[in-house]
Amino acid sequence: MLFGKFLPRECNFFELFNQHAERIVEAAHAFSLLVANYSDVQKRAAYNLEVDKAERAADRITQEVNRTLHKTFITPIDREQIHSLINTMDDVADLIQDSAETMALYDVRHMTGEIVHLTDLSVRCCERLKDAVALIGKVRDPATAEAALKTCEEIDQLESDADRVMRSAMSRLFREEPDVREVIKLKAVYELLEIITDKCEDVANLIEGIVLENS
C-alpha cells in the first residue's frame, strides 16, 4: 500500500539525542585532556584524534536524525524542534573540534590560565547539556520538567561565567602580550572556547522551549 510508506515508523529521537550528547561530552573531555597534556606532543596528538573521533560520531548521529525525520510521519515533539535541536547540538561538537584544530594550525606553543579556565567551563557546559537532553523525553512529568529548566539555567550561568573570563582574558592579552602573532593566536582560541558555551546556551534555550510547550 502506498499509504503504508507514510505511516509512523519506529524511531526514538530522544535516544539519538542522548547518544549525540554523549559524543559531545566525549569530545569535550578529550579536548580537556589535550589542554592538560599540551606540553606532551604525543599525548596532544592522541587526544586530538579522540576529539575528531567523537565529532565524526556526532555527525553520523545528526545525519541519522535528519534522515529519519524526513521519513517519520508522527514525531514525539515538533519537527522543527527536532531539527533545530540536533543541528545546534552538532554545532557544539564542531566547535570543540575547531578549537583543537585551531591550536594545531596556529601552532599555539603553550596553554594559558585563561585557556584552562575556559576549557573547564566548556566541559561543564557540555556535561550539563547532556543532563538536560536526558530529561526532555520525560518532560510531561512536572518534576522532570522543573529539573530540565533548572539545568538550563545552570548552563546559562556557566555561559555568563565564560563570557566574563573571556573579556578578562582579552584585556590581559592586549595589555601584556608584546608579540602580535601570539595575540592573534590566543584571541582566536579564547573566542572559540567562549563560543562553545554560547552554543550550549543556544541548546539550553531550545530545550526550555521544548519543555514549556510539552509539559
N, C-alpha and C positions, 0 to 999 in steps of 0.2 A: 504493500500500500504506500502511495506517495506520502500520505499524511503521516505515516509512521516515522518518516525522516525528521519530522518537526516535533515529535513527542519529547518530553523531558528525558534527559539522559543522566545517568548516574555520574555525578562529579562533586566531590567535596571541596568546594572552593576554599573553605576555611582551613582545611588540612594543607592545601597548597600554599595558602598564606603563611601558615606556621612553618612549613618547610623552607619557604623563602626567608622568613625572619631568622631561622636557624643559620642559614648561609650568610646572612648579613653579620650575625654575631661571630661566626667563624672568621669572616674576613676582618672584622674589627679586632678580634683577639690576635690574629696573625699579624696585623699591622702594628698592634701594640708591642708584640714581641720583636718585630722588626726594629721599632724605635728603641726598645730597651737594649737590644743587642747590636746597635748600629755600628759600633766600632769593629765588630767581627764580620769581615766581608763575606765569609762562607755562610754564616747564620743569616745575615741580611739577605743574601740571595735566596736561601731556602725559604725564609718567611715571605719574601716577595712572591715566590711561586705558590705558596699557600694562599696568599691573598688572591692571586689570579685564579687559582682552582675554585675557590669559594665564589668568586664573582661569576665565573663561567657557569657554575652550577645554578646560581641565582638566575642567570639569563635563561637557562633552559626551563626553569620553572615559570618564569614570566611568559615565555613563548607558549608553554603548555596552557597556562591560564587564558591567554588571549585567543589561542586556537579553540579551546573548549568553549569559551564564551560565545563564539560565533555559531557553535553547534548546539547550544543549550537553549531550549525554549523557555523554561521556567528557572529563574535563578533565586537563591535564598535572600539576596539583597539586590538593590537596584543595579542594573547592568553597568551604568556609568560609574557607580561607586566601586564596583569590582575592578573595572578598567583603570580608574584613577589610582586606586589603592595599590594594585600590583605594580604599576609603572612608576609610581612615586617611590615605592619601596626599592625598586630596581635602581632608581637614581642614587639611593644611599649606597648600595653595593658598588655602583660605578664610581662614585666619588671616593670611596675608600681605595679602590684600585688606582684612580687618578692620582691620589696623594702619594701612594707608593711609587708610581711611575715617575711623577714629577721630581721626587727626591733623587731618583736614579738618573733621570735625564739631565737635571740641572747640576748633577754632581755635588749635592749638598754634603759637606765634609763632616759636620758634627751636629748633634742634636742640642737644641737649646732648652732651657727650662720651660719656655712657653710652648714649644712643640710637645714636650712631655705632658704638660698640663692640658693642652687642647686635645691631645690623643686620649687622655684619661676621660675627659668629658665626652668625647665622641663615643668611646666604648660604652660608657654608662648610658648614653642616649640610646645606643643600639640595643643594649640589654633591656632597657625599659620599653623600647619599641616592641621587642619580642614578647614581653609580658602583656602589653596592650593588645597586640594582634591575637594572642592566645585567648583573649576574652570575648572577641567580637562575635563568635559563633553562639554565645550564650547570653547575649545582652537583653533578652526578654526577661531574664531574672533580674529584679531590681538591684539586688546586692552586687551582682556581676557588672551591671551597667554602671553602678556607682564606682566600683573598683576600676573599671576601664577609664572612666573620666578622671579619676584621681591619678592614675598612671600617666595619662596625657598631660595633666597639669605638671607632673614631675618632669616630663620631657620639656615642657615649655620653660620651666625654671632652669634646667640644665642648659638649654639654648641661650637663655639670658646670661648665665654664668660664662658660657663660651664667648659670647659677644663682648663681655667686659674684659676677659682675658685677652682676646684678640686686639681690642683697642689699646690696652696697656702694652701689649707686645709690639704693636706698630709704633707707638710713641717711643718706646725704648729703642727700637730698631733704628728709627730715623735720627734719634739723638746720639746714639752711642756707636753705631756701626760705620766705620770710615770707608769700607770697601763697597762701592756702588754695586758690584756684582753680587756680593753677599746680601745686600739689601733686596735686590730683585729676587734672588732665590728664596730667601726666607719669607718675604712678603707673599709670594705665590703659595708657599706651603701653609703659612698661617691662614690665608684666606680659604684655601681648600678645606682645611680641618674645621674651620668655623662653618663653612657651607654644609658640611656633613650634618652638623647639629641643626642647621636651618632646615635641611631636607627631612630630618627626623621629626622636626616640629610640624612640617607640612603633612607627614604621615599621621601624626597625632591629631591634627585638625580634621583630616579625613575620617579618622576613627571616631572622633567626637561627633561628627555629622551622622555617621552610621548608627552610633549609639542613640543619639537623640531621635532619629527617625524610626528606629526599630525597637526601642524599649518601651 
